[in-house]
Amino acid sequence: MSSNGSQTSGKEHRSKGYGTEAVMLMLDYGFNNLRIERITANTLEHNTGAQRSLEKCGFVLEGRERRTRVILKLLDGFQI
């Protein structure tokens, strides 16, 4: 199993499909070249853009992490 983490900085680069394209390339390489059987990703509850991007790439929501720690804050997140 492998886990994916990514971030797009700069608001001017958001909603242009860069993250989705990068994830698709990573999935293709991981599954076809490295023979990884399972790849997971996490996103914060309020990050609907990342959730949509991951769903476009074939990820399926599997669960919710309660009180995920992010820079000394407790937030809810999703396991996708």
Secondary structure, DSSP 8 states (H G I E B T S, - for coil): -EEE-----SGGGTTSSHHHHHHHHHHHHHHHTS--S-EEEEEETT-HHHHHHHHHTT----EEEEEEEETTEEEEEEE-
